Amino acid sequence: MKPAKFDYHRAENIQHACALLKEHGDDAKILAGGQSLIAAMNFRLARPEVLIDISNVEQPNLVIDEQDGVRVKATTTQRFTEKHAGLRQRIPALVHAIEHISHFQVRNKGTVGGSIAHADPASELPAMSLLLDAEFEIESASNKSVVPAEDFFVTYMTTSLQADEILSSVLFKVPPQTSGWGFHEITRRAGDFSLAGSAAIIDLDGDGKCSYARISLFGVDATPVRAREVEDALLGKQCSPELLKEAAAGVRGIIDPETDVHVTGEYRRNAVEALTVRALEDALSRAVTD
């Protein structure tokens, strides 16, 4: 298939892209890496009349250390992020998750902001943004704002971005230094979108009790899901293997998985419970007692 006819604009910078969005409104789409959008256009699932290319803006690949996190410019490729030594040191869970995105050829072009704005509920980066309490810097021609990850994802492949807004950067918060993490997903083949996935972070106090917990799920609902009920079941308690399994069972009541041509909704429900146990076990094994 070939895409429908469209006009092409190459933005000089993010501000120029915002101005073009304001001019063309709902008829325009942002093109960053194009690994999702171009495929959708080729199948005529997306038919934008205008493409605004931001892949060649100044310093497209940019990762900046900040006091409470790491800021990644939205145009940064997944491969650049994956290979960034500072990010690997401060947030190894994020790098590990990026390594599971498709194949390296896709990660060479696919961008961090593009994956998040595309908002496929089976993809890794939206889920990791929830896990890491990410904050999204949103720009328009007339305004800048910051949106928490939990307020960004609305429903299947739909975000709170308005027609004239663009995601310009993502601040991933650094978990407690002594915390541990886990990440597990099931795919039909290596590099496929996940059928179900779970990521977890646990930190322990001096008595070995859980003092910090984050769990996010993906591939099992219309958006990535923050499993607060599971987190609450762990906080303030000794994280025994029995408690982890008991807490993980709570994911079943907070998701609404679909049945599709690959697996049933019940399969996803069972799988994500098991994956959450594994993610929690890994997080606990990596955590350091104060």
N, C-alpha and C positions, 0 to 999 in steps of 0.2 A: 504494500500500500504506500501511497504518497500523501503528504499532508495537504490540506486545503490551502488555497492561496492566502498569503499573509504579507503584510509590510514588515520590514526589518529595520530596527534602529539600534545602533551601538552606543550605549551610554558612556559618557566620559568619566563620570563619577556617580556616586549614589544620589547626590542632589539632582543631577541631570536625569537620572532614571525616575526619580520622584516627579519631576516636572513633566516627563513624558507620560507617566501614569495619570497625572492630573488631566493632561490633555486628552488622553484616549479612554480613560475610565475602564468600564467593564469589558471593552473590546480588546484590552491589552493583557499580555502575560509576561512575567519576568522569565528570562532565560539565563540560567547560571551555568551549571554543568550540562543540563539537558538530558540526563540519563533517564529521567522519568517522563518529562514533558514531551520530548521528541518522539518517544515510543507511542505515547497516547495520541499525538498528532498524526503519526503515520497510520494508526488504526482509526482515525477520525473520531476518537473518543473525546478529543479536545480540538476545538476549531477557533483559536484566537485569530482575530483579524490583524493584530499587531504583536510582534515580538520585540521585547526590549532586552538586549543582550548586556549583561553586567559582568561578563567573564573577564573583561580586560580593564576594569577600573584600576585605579592606582593601588598598588600593594594588595592584590586580590587574596594572597595567602598571608594571613597575619594572626598570630597567637600571642597574646599579651598576658603576662602575670599581673594579677591584682591581689590586694591584700586578702580578700576572702574567696578568691576563685581565679579562674582562668578565662579570659575573654577571647572568643574566637570570632573573627570577622566572618560574616555569613557566606562570602564568596570563597572561603578557604576550602580547598579540596579535602576530601576525606583521607586521601593518601598522605597529604602533607600533615594533617592532624595526627594521623596514625604514627607517623615517623618522628613527631616532635618530642625530643628528649625531655623537655621540661614538663610537658603535659603527661607523659608516661610516668614521670616521677611523682607528680602531685595528684593525678587522678588516673591511676592505672586501670580502674574499672571501665572508664570511658574509652581508653585506647583498645582494651580487650574487646569491647562491644563493636567498635568500628572495624576491627579485624574480621568480624563476622558479616559485614555488609557485602553482599554479592561477591564479586571477584576483583582482584587488584586492578584490572583494566577499567572496570566501572568506577572504582574508588579514585583512579587517576583523574577522572573528569567530574564525577559527582561531588557536590559541595555539601558542607554541613548545613548551611541555611536552606539550601534547596530541598534536602531530605526532610527537614523539620517543617518547612512551609508546605510541602507536598502532603504531609500528615497521613501517610499510610499507616493504619493502626498495627500492621504487622512488621513495621520497620524498627530498627534498633534505636536510632537517634532520638525520635520523639519520646520513647520510653526512658532513655537515659536522661533526657532533660527533666523529666518528672523526678527521677531518682535523685538527681543532683540539685534539686531546687533551683533550676536554671531561671534566669531572667532574660527576656528577649527585648532588645532595643529595637523599637519600631520607628520608622521615619516616614514622613510625608512631605509634600512641598512646603507645608506651613507649620509642621509640628514634629516634636520628638516625644516619645513616651516609652515607658518600661512596663512590660506585661509579664507577670509570673507564668511559668509553664503551665500551671494548673488552670489558668484562665484562657489559655491560647487555643486548645483543641476543643472544638465544638461538637463535631460528629464525624462520620466517615469522610476522610480527605477534605475536611472543612475546618478552617481556623477563624479566629476573630479578626484577621487582617481585613481591612476595608479595601475597596478597589484602588484607592490612591495611596496605599501604604505598602511599605517594603520592610522586610526583616533585614536589619543591617548588621547586627552582631548578637552573639549569645554569650552570657556570662554563666559558666558552669561553676557552681559553688564547690569548694574543696571540703570533703567530709572530714570529721575529726582525724587527727594524725594517727591515732592508735586504732582506728576502725579497720574492719576487714570487709571484703566484698565477695560477691558471687554472681555469676551470670550463666544462664543456661537457656538454650532454645532447641526446638525440634524443627527440622526442615525436611522436605522430601528429598532434596539433593543439596550438596554443599553449595552455598551461594544463593539458594532460593530464599524467598520471603518466609518468615517463620510461620509455622502452623500454631505454635504457642511458645511463649518465652517468659522468663522471670529474671529479674535482677534484684539484688539485695545488698544492703550495707548494715553492719552491726558494729556498735562500739560498746565496750564494757567498762564498768567502774572498778574501783580497787577491790571490791568484794566479788567481782566476777559477774555482776548483774548487768543486764542490758540497760544502757543509759542513752542509747541513740539507735533508731531503727528506721530504715527506708526500704520499701519494697515497691517495685513497679512491674506491671504485667503488660504483655503486648501480644497481638495476634488473637485476642480472645474477646474483643468488644469493638465497638465502633470507634473508639479512641484508645490510646494507652491509658492504663488505669493505675492510680496510686492506691495501694492496698493498706489504707490507714487502719482498718480493723485488725489486720495481722500485726502491724506495728504496735498497736495498743496492747495486744495480747502478749507481747514480748517485754515491753518496757517495765523496768523495775524488778525483773525476775531472773533467776538463774536459767540460762539457756541450755537445758538438758535436751538430748535427742527427742525425748517424748514431748517436751514443750514445743520444739520446732515443728514436729508433725501435727500437733494439736492446733498450733497457730496457723500453719499453712492451710489447714482444712477450711479456714475462714475465707479463702479466695473464692470458694464455690458460690458463695452467696452474694458476691459483689460484681460478678461478671455476667454478661449475656452473650455467650459465644454463638456464632452462626454455624449452620451446617452448609457445606459447599461441596463441590465436585471432588475435593480431596479427602476431607474427614467430616465427621459429625460434630455438632456442638458439644455432645456429651464427651466425645474423645478429647476435645480441647479442654473441657472442664477438668477431666481426670488428669490430662497431661500437665496442665499448668499447676495443679496442686503438687504433683510429683516434682516438677521443676523448681517450684518455690522451696520445697524441702531441701533440694540439692543446693540451691543458691544460698539458703540460710546456713546450711552446714558448711559450705565453703567460706562464707563470710565469718562465721564463728571461728573457724580454724585459722583464719588470717588475722583476726582481731588480737590486740595486745592488751592484757590487763594492766590498768594504771598502777 
